């Protein structure tokens, strides 16, 4: 699948460009709804501040979005896939352990951004209604739109997706046209391309350096742009970005031209409670159409973040950062998934944000702080990717230094938002970081205390058990899942289950190992016959975006082996064998619980107790592996960490 998938993605086509418009640019494309409004605030309009604001926007979109993401970061694809976890999967090859830290922080921050983007985009659009109904309460309308949006996720975005591309084409065309009309009479706004005006803004703006927090809102969708690379391909993103950036710049400069023309007034003087430059540049006759198009664009922007969150959680599960949750595949489209638990959690989070902040202007305070953290983490991982690609140090050093300076400046400017609402997204991000790091750490602890033994040492006893007619047959085919990476090893607990925990006689013992690769799309398997017709091991090599449907995959392997005459799966019972009846397959899964005999350090106690608590709430092993519950036996095993020393006792 991998090569054809990437070949298709790398093609530049009109269809590909349209799909890219519909999927990739929702977040960054709806920024004109609130960026200039956030920069001006409640202060009287000053021409130098307006020019400085759009100068900052122009250079942020150029340096941050265009050069860092569209030109540099899109090269860091993992077999056509992008995003912080795909980038981490690439740099993992360097064997630098601490790179897990920026990966988890960045992934958590991006998910937290997925909770704030739908409310701020939809609220900003719906508030346009105040032009006609100044006293209208937009909160119920925004919540209603969000509930409908999240409710239709379970049906897939196939039909809605066909509507996205033309709608976003209309949206960006509208941005460009509205901006151009205003610029036509005030061409002098183009002098703001001179970065000197950006420098001056930081000196004369009432909030000085902290105005960068508002400017940063123009590039918040850049990280989502990288994450969605797998859906559209690098070439389509790069070419379509030329059109998108031009329309965005035209709209921002158009808003600036309008504001300069009304210098000395406040936004409230110009538009009352709906003093938003985005709507003020529209003619009165066009405003109802503009509000409708803006609302639809905001819904599409939200959809992109929701789909991105599903993909992110799916990758986190495969990389052992997130507990197993149920995933469904609503359409036949590759990569399109639906995760019910995440969908409803996101909806609750979005409703909570709308109730808490009520106005989009209040939400601006919560927006940006989390995503700038994600951008810094991407820069750190990108540094190691460039080193891995053997790029010269004298190129890497200035590039990474420049972006760390820019992004740390944005972070410091956003810090002032903490008390005004930034704490909300930061708390959400911290909660997600806690879950991811706990899950990953617990998995490592568990692996360290899993004892492996050599299969060769047990070959004879397993063969004798298989032929021992004094023991009742447990199953014709007995299947165990193993975490042992080496073909010649197996967990001690698996052999304990077969030999001691009620000896399990079977005609054939199957050991299955699932290996998650550092690339997104691959489905391969390897069969190793340890003892002919007695012990067989199957290794599945799956990409980190492939679904683990073990039941179906294992059936395909067995069918292929039967066709090639490598295994006989007919029942060994004489009466059933004569009639060619297929033997039964029984899966045995082990479920660990924390033993009371464990002698753990305090931090290990916190990690492991939290892990087992989350595990209770997550998907069971058999459902996670897509196994038929009627043929699965769950066995519980105590997990003993730091077993206590033997107790000296005296016999009396």
C-alpha positions in Angstrom: 0.0 0.0 0.0 2.8 2.4 1.0 4.4 3.1 -2.4 1.1 3.5 -4.3 -0.3 5.6 -1.6 2.7 8.0 -1.7 2.8 8.0 -5.5 -0.8 9.1 -5.6 -0.2 11.8 -3.0 2.8 13.2 -4.8 0.8 13.9 -8.0 -0.2 17.5 -8.6 -3.7 17.8 -9.9 -6.7 20.2 -10.0 -8.7 17.7 -8.0 -5.8 17.4 -5.4 -5.5 21.2 -5.1 -9.3 21.5 -4.5 -9.3 18.8 -1.9 -6.3 20.5 -0.2 -8.3 23.7 0.0 -11.2 21.8 1.6 -9.1 19.9 4.2 -5.9 21.7 5.1 -6.6 25.4 5.4 -9.7 25.6 7.6 -7.9 26.8 10.8 -5.4 29.3 9.2 -8.1 30.4 6.6 -10.6 31.6 9.2 -8.0 33.6 11.1 -9.0 36.9 9.4 -12.3 36.6 11.4 -10.5 37.6 14.6 -6.8 38.6 14.2 -7.1 42.3 13.4 -9.9 42.7 15.9 -7.6 41.2 18.6 -4.7 43.5 17.6 -6.8 46.7 17.7 -8.9 45.7 20.8 -10.8 48.6 22.4 -8.2 51.2 21.8 -8.8 54.1 19.2 -7.5 53.2 15.8 -3.9 54.5 15.2 -2.5 54.2 11.6 1.0 53.2 12.7 -0.4 50.4 14.9 -2.6 49.1 12.0 0.4 49.2 9.6 2.6 47.5 12.3 0.0 44.9 12.9 -0.3 43.8 9.2 3.5 44.0 8.8 3.8 41.5 11.7 1.1 39.4 10.1 2.8 39.5 6.7 6.2 38.4 8.1 4.7 35.8 10.4 2.9 34.2 7.5 6.1 34.4 5.4 8.7 33.2 8.0 6.6 30.9 10.1 4.0 29.4 7.8 5.7 29.6 4.4 9.3 29.0 5.1 9.2 26.9 8.2 6.2 24.7 7.5 5.5 24.8 3.7 9.1 24.8 2.5 11.2 23.1 5.3 8.9 21.0 7.5 6.9 19.4 4.7 10.1 17.7 3.6 10.1 15.8 6.9 7.4 13.3 5.8 7.2 9.7 7.0 6.2 7.9 3.8 4.0 10.7 2.8 2.5 11.3 6.3 3.1 14.4 8.4 2.5 15.7 12.0 4.4 15.7 15.2 4.0 12.0 15.9 5.0 11.1 12.3 8.1 13.3 12.8 8.9 11.6 16.1 8.6 8.2 14.5 11.3 9.4 12.1 13.7 10.8 14.6 13.2 7.8 17.0 15.8 6.1 14.8 18.5 8.3 16.4 17.9 6.4 19.6 17.9 9.6 21.6 15.5 8.7 24.5 14.5 12.2 25.6 12.9 13.1 22.3 9.8 11.4 23.7 9.4 14.6 25.8 8.9 17.1 22.9 6.7 14.5 21.1 4.3 14.1 24.0 4.2 17.9 24.8 3.6 18.8 21.2 0.9 16.1 20.6 -0.9 17.2 23.8 -0.8 20.9 22.9 -2.1 20.1 19.4 -5.0 18.2 20.9 -5.7 21.0 23.3 -5.8 23.4 20.3 -8.5 21.1 18.8 -10.8 22.0 21.7 -10.5 25.8 21.4 -10.5 26.1 17.5 -14.1 25.1 16.9 -15.6 27.4 19.5 -13.5 30.5 18.5 -14.1 30.0 14.7 -17.8 29.3 15.0 -18.4 32.1 17.6 -16.5 34.7 15.5 -18.6 33.8 12.4 -22.0 33.7 14.2 -21.4 37.0 16.0 -21.8 38.6 12.6 -25.6 38.3 13.3 -25.2 41.2 15.8 -25.1 43.6 12.8 -28.8 43.0 12.5 -29.7 41.8 16.1 -27.3 43.7 18.4 -28.6 42.0 21.6 -28.7 38.4 20.3 -27.2 35.8 22.6 -25.0 33.7 20.2 -24.0 31.1 22.8 -27.0 28.7 22.1 -26.5 29.1 18.3 -22.8 28.2 18.6 -23.5 25.2 20.8 -26.2 24.0 18.5 -23.9 24.2 15.5 -21.1 22.3 17.4 -23.6 19.6 18.6 -24.7 19.0 15.0 -21.1 19.0 13.7 -19.9 16.4 16.3 -23.0 14.3 15.9 -22.5 13.7 12.1 -18.9 12.5 12.7 -20.0 8.9 13.1 -21.3 8.9 9.5 -17.9 9.9 8.1 -17.0 13.0 6.2 -17.3 11.5 2.8 -20.4 13.4 1.7 -19.6 16.6 3.6 -16.0 16.4 2.2 -17.3 16.9 -1.3 -18.9 20.1 -0.1 -15.8 21.4 1.6 -13.6 22.0 -1.4 -15.9 24.3 -3.4 -17.0 26.0 -0.2 -13.5 26.9 0.8 -12.7 28.0 -2.8 -15.6 30.5 -2.4 -14.4 31.5 1.0 -10.8 32.3 -0.1 -12.0 34.1 -3.2 -14.3 36.2 -1.0 -11.4 37.0 1.3 -9.3 38.2 -1.7 -12.1 40.2 -3.4 -13.2 42.0 -0.1 -9.6 42.9 0.7 -8.9 44.1 -2.9 -11.9 46.4 -2.9 -10.6 48.2 0.2 -7.0 48.3 -1.0 -7.8 49.8 -4.3 -8.3 53.3 -2.8 -5.5 52.9 -0.3 -2.5 51.3 -2.0 -0.2 52.9 0.5 -1.0 50.0 2.9 1.5 47.9 1.0 4.3 49.9 2.6 3.6 47.7 5.6 5.6 44.9 3.8 8.6 46.8 5.2 9.5 45.0 8.5 10.4 48.3 10.0 6.7 48.9 10.7 6.6 45.6 12.6 9.5 46.8 14.7 7.8 50.1 15.3 4.6 48.4 16.4 6.3 46.7 19.3 7.5 50.1 20.5 4.3 52.2 20.1 1.5 49.7 20.8 -0.1 50.2 24.3 0.7 46.5 25.1 4.1 46.7 23.4 5.8 43.3 22.9 2.6 41.4 24.1 0.7 42.4 20.9 2.6 39.4 19.3 0.1 37.2 21.2 -2.6 38.6 19.0 -0.4 38.5 15.8 0.4 34.8 16.5 -3.3 33.9 15.9 -2.7 34.4 12.1 -0.4 31.3 11.9 -2.1 28.9 14.4 -3.2 26.5 11.6 0.3 25.9 10.4 0.8 22.9 12.6 -2.5 21.4 11.4 -1.3 22.0 7.8 1.7 19.7 8.5 -0.4 17.1 10.3 -2.8 16.8 7.3 0.0 16.3 4.7 -0.9 12.6 4.3 -4.4 13.5 3.1 -3.3 15.8 0.2 0.4 15.5 -0.5 3.3 17.9 -0.3 3.0 19.3 -3.9 -0.7 20.1 -3.7 -0.1 21.9 -0.4 2.8 24.0 -1.7 1.0 25.1 -4.9 -2.4 25.7 -3.2 -0.7 27.7 -0.4 0.4 30.4 -3.0 -3.3 31.1 -3.7 -4.3 30.9 0.0 -1.5 33.2 1.2 -2.3 35.8 -1.5 -6.0 35.9 -0.5 -5.2 36.0 3.2 -2.7 38.9 2.7 -5.2 40.8 0.5 -7.9 40.5 3.2 -5.6 41.5 6.1 -4.3 44.5 4.1 -7.9 45.3 3.1 -9.0 45.4 6.7 -6.0 47.6 7.4 -6.9 50.1 4.6 -10.4 50.3 6.0 -9.2 50.9 9.6 -6.6 53.6 8.5 -9.5 55.4 6.8 -11.3 55.5 10.1 -8.3 56.5 12.3 -9.2 57.9 15.7 -12.4 55.9 16.1 -12.8 52.6 18.0 -14.2 49.4 16.6 -17.2 49.9 18.9 -17.9 53.3 17.3 -17.8 51.7 13.9 -19.8 48.6 14.4 -21.3 48.6 17.9 -21.1 45.3 19.8 -20.0 43.7 16.5 -17.1 45.9 15.8 -15.2 43.4 13.8 -13.0 44.7 10.9 -13.8 41.5 8.9 -17.5 42.4 8.7 -17.0 46.1 8.5 -15.2 45.9 5.1 -18.3 44.3 3.6 -21.1 46.3 1.9 -24.4 46.3 3.9 -26.1 44.3 1.1 -23.4 41.6 1.2 -23.2 41.1 5.0 -25.9 38.4 5.2 -24.1 36.4 2.5 -20.8 37.1 4.2 -22.0 35.9 7.6 -23.4 32.7 6.0 -20.2 31.9 4.1 -18.0 32.7 7.2 -20.1 30.4 9.4 -19.8 27.5 6.9 -16.0 28.1 6.6 -15.8 28.1 10.4 -17.6 24.7 10.5 -15.2 23.3 7.9 -12.2 24.7 10.0 -13.6 22.8 13.0 -14.1 19.6 10.9 -10.4 19.7 9.9 -9.4 19.9 13.6 -11.8 17.1 14.7 -10.5 14.7 11.9 -6.9 15.7 12.8 -7.6 14.9 16.5 -8.8 11.4 15.6 -5.7 10.7 13.5 -3.5 12.1 16.3 -5.1 9.8 19.0 -4.8 6.8 16.6 -1.1 7.4 16.2 -0.7 8.0 19.9 -2.3 4.6 20.6 0.1 2.8 18.2 3.1 4.6 19.7 2.0 3.5 23.2 1.2 7.1 24.3 -2.5 6.6 24.7 -4.8 3.8 26.2 -6.6 1.7 23.6 -10.0 3.1 22.6 -12.6 1.9 20.1 -12.0 3.0 16.5 -14.6 2.7 13.7 -14.1 3.2 10.0 -17.2 5.0 8.7 -16.2 5.0 5.0 -13.9 3.0 2.7 -11.5 6.0 2.4 -8.0 5.2 3.6 -7.1 6.9 6.9 -10.7 8.1 7.6 -11.5 7.0 11.1 -14.0 7.8 13.9 -13.2 7.5 17.6 -16.4 7.9 19.6 -14.9 8.5 23.0 -12.6 11.3 21.6 -15.5 12.8 19.6 -17.8 13.2 22.6 -14.9 14.4 24.9 -14.0 17.1 22.3 -17.7 18.1 22.1 -17.9 18.4 25.9 -14.7 20.4 25.9 -15.9 22.8 23.2 -19.3 23.3 25.0 -17.4 24.1 28.2 -15.2 26.6 26.4 -18.3 28.4 24.9 -20.1 28.5 28.3 -17.0 29.7 30.1 -15.9 32.5 27.6 -19.3 33.3 25.8 -17.6 35.8 23.4 -15.0 35.1 20.7 -13.0 38.1 22.0 -12.7 36.4 25.4 -11.7 33.1 23.7 -8.8 34.9 22.0 -7.1 35.0 25.4 -7.2 31.2 25.6 -6.1 30.7 22.1 -2.5 30.4 20.9 -0.7 29.5 24.2 -0.9 25.7 23.7 -0.2 25.7 19.9 3.0 27.8 20.2 4.3 25.1 22.6 3.5 22.6 19.9 5.5 24.6 17.3 8.5 24.8 19.6 8.5 21.0 20.1 8.2 20.6 16.3 11.3 22.8 15.9 13.3 20.7 18.4 12.3 17.4 16.6 13.0 19.1 13.2 16.5 19.9 14.4 17.3 16.2 14.9 15.6 15.3 11.6 18.0 17.7 9.8 20.9 16.2 11.6 19.8 12.7 10.7 19.6 13.9 7.0 23.2 15.1 7.3 22.4 18.7 6.6 25.5 20.9 7.2 25.7 22.3 10.7 26.2 25.9 9.4 22.7 25.6 7.8 20.9 23.9 10.7 22.2 26.2 13.4 21.0 29.6 12.1 17.7 28.1 10.8 16.8 26.4 14.1 18.1 29.4 16.2 15.9 31.8 14.2 12.7 29.7 14.7 13.4 29.1 18.4 13.9 32.9 18.8 10.6 33.6 16.9 8.6 31.0 18.7 10.0 31.7 22.2 9.1 35.4 21.6 5.5 34.3 20.7 5.4 32.1 23.8 6.5 35.0 26.0 4.0 37.3 24.4 1.3 34.6 24.9 2.2 34.1 28.6 0.2 37.2 29.5 -2.9 35.4 28.3 -2.5 32.8 31.1 -4.6 34.6 33.7 -7.1 35.8 31.0 -8.0 32.3 29.8 -4.8 30.8 28.6 -4.8 28.6 31.8 -7.8 26.7 30.3 -6.0 25.3 27.2 -2.8 24.9 29.3 -4.6 22.8 31.9 -6.2 20.7 29.1 -2.7 20.2 27.6 -1.2 19.3 31.0 -4.0 16.7 31.6 -3.2 15.1 28.2 0.6 15.2 28.9 -0.1 13.4 32.2 -2.1 10.7 30.5 0.4 10.2 27.7 3.5 10.2 29.9 1.9 7.9 32.5 0.8 5.4 29.8 4.2 5.4 28.1 6.2 5.1 31.4 3.9 2.3 32.7 4.4 0.4 29.5 8.1 0.7 29.9 8.1 -0.4 33.5 5.8 -3.4 32.6 8.2 -4.4 29.8 11.2 -4.2 32.1 9.5 -6.7 34.5 8.4 -9.1 31.8 10.7 -12.2 31.9 11.6 -13.8 28.6 12.8 -17.4 28.2 14.2 -19.4 25.2 11.7 -21.5 23.3 14.3 -24.1 22.6 14.5 -25.0 26.3 10.7 -25.9 26.2 10.4 -27.4 22.7 10.5 -31.0 23.9 8.0 -30.6 26.7 5.5 -28.7 24.4 5.8 -31.5 21.8 5.2 -34.1 24.5 2.3 -32.2 25.9 0.7 -32.0 22.5 0.8 -35.8 22.2 -0.1 -36.6 25.8 -3.5 -38.3 25.5 -3.9 -38.4 29.3 -4.5 -34.7 29.4 -7.9 -33.5 27.9 -7.5 -31.5 24.8 -8.0 -27.8 25.4 -8.2 -26.7 21.8 -7.1 -27.9 18.3 -5.3 -24.6 17.7 -4.2 -22.5 20.8 -3.2 -19.0 20.0 -1.1 -16.7 22.3 -0.2 -13.0 21.7 3.4 -12.3 22.6 5.4 -9.1 23.1 8.7 -11.0 22.5 10.6 -9.2 19.6 12.9 -12.2 19.1 11.6 -15.3 17.3 13.5 -17.6 19.7 12.0 -16.1 22.9 8.6 -16.1 24.6 7.3 -14.7 27.9 7.6 -16.9 30.9 4.0 -16.3 31.8 2.9 -17.8 28.4 4.7 -21.1 29.2 3.3 -20.9 32.8 -0.2 -20.7 31.3 0.4 -23.6 28.9 2.3 -26.0 31.3 1.2 -25.1 34.8 -2.0 -23.0 34.9 -4.1 -26.1 34.0 -1.9 -27.8 31.3 -3.4 -26.9 27.9 -3.0 -29.6 25.3 -3.4 -28.5 21.7 -2.5 -29.9 18.3 -0.8 -26.7 17.2 0.5 -23.8 19.4 0.5 -20.4 17.6 2.4 -17.4 18.9 1.5 -14.1 17.3 3.6 -10.9 17.6 2.4 -7.5 16.3 5.3 -5.1 15.5 4.4 -1.4 15.0 6.7 0.1 12.5 8.0 3.7 12.3 6.3 4.2 8.9 2.5 4.8 8.6 1.2 2.3 6.0 2.5 -1.3 5.7 0.9 -4.7 6.3 3.4 -7.5 6.1 3.7 -10.8 7.9 6.4 -13.5 8.5 5.8 -17.1 9.4 8.4 -19.1 11.4 7.8 -22.9 12.0 9.5 -23.6 15.3 8.4 -27.3 15.3 6.7 -28.6 12.2 2.9 -29.0 12.7 3.3 -28.2 16.4 4.6 -24.7 17.2 4.2 -21.8 14.7 5.0 -18.1 15.2 3.5 -15.3 13.1 5.0 -11.8 13.1 2.8 -9.0 11.8 4.6 -5.8 10.7 2.1 -3.0 10.7 2.4 0.7 10.0 1.5 3.1 12.9 -1.6 4.2 11.1 -2.8 0.7 10.1 -5.8 -0.8 12.0 -5.0 -3.9 14.2 -7.7 -6.3 13.0 -6.0 -9.4 14.3 -8.9 -11.8 13.7 -9.2 -11.0 10.0 -5.4 -10.8 9.5 -4.8 -14.2 11.2 -7.5 -15.9 9.2 -5.8 -14.6 6.0 -2.4 -16.0 7.1 -3.9 -19.4 8.0 -5.8 -19.5 4.6 -2.6 -18.7 2.7 -0.6 -21.4 4.7 -3.3 -24.0 4.0 -3.3 -23.1 0.3 0.5 -23.6 0.2 0.2 -26.9 2.1 2.2 -25.6 5.0 -0.3 -26.5 7.7 -3.3 -28.8 8.1 -6.1 -27.1 10.1 -8.7 -29.9 9.9 -9.7 -31.2 13.3 -7.6 -34.1 14.7 -10.6 -35.7 16.3 -11.2 -38.9 14.1 -14.9 -38.4 13.4 -14.4 -34.7 12.5 -11.2 -35.3 10.5 -13.0 -37.9 8.3 -15.6 -35.2 7.5 -13.0 -32.5 6.9 -14.3 -30.3 9.7 -11.9 -27.4 10.6 -10.5 -27.5 14.1 -11.3 -24.8 16.7 -9.1 -21.8 17.3 -8.8 -20.6 20.9 -7.0 -17.3 21.8 -5.5 -16.8 25.3 -4.8 -13.3 26.4 -3.0 -12.4 29.6 -4.3 -9.5 31.7 -1.9 -8.1 34.3 -2.8 -6.8 37.7 -0.5 -5.2 40.2 0.6 -7.7 42.9 0.4 -6.8 46.6 3.9 -8.2 46.8 5.3 -5.3 44.7 7.8 -3.2 46.6 7.7 0.0 44.5 9.2 3.5 44.9 6.6 6.3 45.5 6.8 7.6 41.9 6.4 4.1 40.5 3.3 3.6 42.7 1.7 6.8 41.3 2.5 5.8 37.7 1.3 2.1 38.0 -1.8 2.8 40.0 -2.8 5.6 37.5 -2.1 3.2 34.6 -4.3 0.4 35.9 -7.1 3.0 36.7 -7.0 4.3 33.1 -6.7 0.7 31.8 -10.1 -0.1 33.5 -11.7 2.8 31.5 -10.0 1.9 28.2 -10.9 -0.8 25.6 -10.3 -4.4 26.6 -7.4 -6.3 24.9 -9.7 -8.6 22.8 -11.7 -5.7 21.4 -8.5 -3.7 20.8 -7.1 -6.5 18.7 -10.4 -7.1 16.9 -10.8 -10.7 18.3 -14.1 -12.6 18.5 -14.9 -12.7 22.2 -16.5 -16.2 21.9 -13.1 -17.7 21.2 -11.0 -15.7 23.7 -9.9 -16.7 27.1 -8.6 -14.0 29.5 -6.1 -15.1 32.1 -5.0 -12.8 34.9 -1.4 -12.6 36.0 0.1 -10.8 38.9 2.7 -8.2 38.0 5.4 -8.0 40.7 7.6 -5.0 40.7 10.8 -5.2 42.9 9.8 -8.5 44.6 10.6 -8.4 48.3 13.6 -10.4 49.6 12.9 -13.8 51.0 11.8 -13.7 54.6 13.9 -15.6 57.1 11.7 -17.8 59.2 12.4 -20.2 62.1 10.6 -23.5 62.4 9.4 -24.3 65.9 
